[in-house]
Amino acid sequence: MITHHLPHQNNLQQIGYKLLSMLNFKGKRGEEVARTLISACLWNDSVESKSRTYGVSPQTVRNYVEEQGVEVVEKLLEQVRKISLETLKGVREIDLSIDWTTKTWYGKTVEGLGSSEEGSSWNYATATTKFDGKVLLLAFITQVKGMTKDEIVKALVEQVVAMGFKVRLITLDAGFYTIDVLNFVSQFKYVIG
């Protein structure tokens, strides 16, 4: 969901409670960690500031994310996909947008995931569609070292087609501009931005 202005505080609380029900950190301080992360995101504040509110140290929050972060992120993405599919019931033909996102952190590296000068990163590629004014997530994959752009695009399109959707148009970020990707998407109408 894209919000162009800050929603009313009651709406933020409802969103927070929904996210809290999806975020499932295990362990003694799991709920405090989840509340800290959700509050920091919703109020555009730092983990350090919000952790004090919930009586947990910033280092504890970082440790939880390092230990369970990828699993929790994938659970959240799966929940968003389920909601998207419910919204698209009855729709068979879609326009698809493929992009990737990188979330950088500064803790220990995770085997197989990307890294940069700034730190380590979780790299996800997503396939979304727009319906009734909403951006809906249909497919996602974790990018691992050595994966080609062609493999990423094929995997996402195959996930969407396996759900029973016909792809009318594919929009790709310029980062996917390779000969192999162009050869694959040439079977569809496509736009590379």
Stockholm file with secondary structure:
# STOCKHOLM 1.0

chainA/1-193         MITHHLPHQNNLQQIGYKLLSMLNFKGKRGEEVARTLISACLWNDSVESKSRTYGVSPQTVRNYVEEQGVEVVEKLLEQVRKISLETLKGVREIDLSIDWTTKTWYGKTVEGLGSSEEGSSWNYATATTKFDGKVLLLAFITQVKGMTKDEIVKALVEQVVAMGFKVRLITLDAGFYTIDVLNFVSQFKYVIG
#=GR chainA/1-193 SS CCCSSCCCHHHHHHHHHHHHHHCCCCSTTHHHHHHHHHHHHHTTCCHHHHHHHTTCCHHHHHHHHHHHHHHHHHHHHHHHHHHHHHHTTTCCEEEEEEEEEEEEECSCCCTTSCEETTEEEEEEEEEEEEETTEEEEEEEEECCTTCCHHHHHHHHHHHHHHTTCEEEEEEECGGGCCHHHHHHHTTSEEEEC
#=GC SS_cons         CCCSSCCCHHHHHHHHHHHHHHCCCCSTTHHHHHHHHHHHHHTTCCHHHHHHHTTCCHHHHHHHHHHHHHHHHHHHHHHHHHHHHHHTTTCCEEEEEEEEEEEEECSCCCTTSCEETTEEEEEEEEEEEEETTEEEEEEEEECCTTCCHHHHHHHHHHHHHHTTCEEEEEEECGGGCCHHHHHHHTTSEEEEC
//
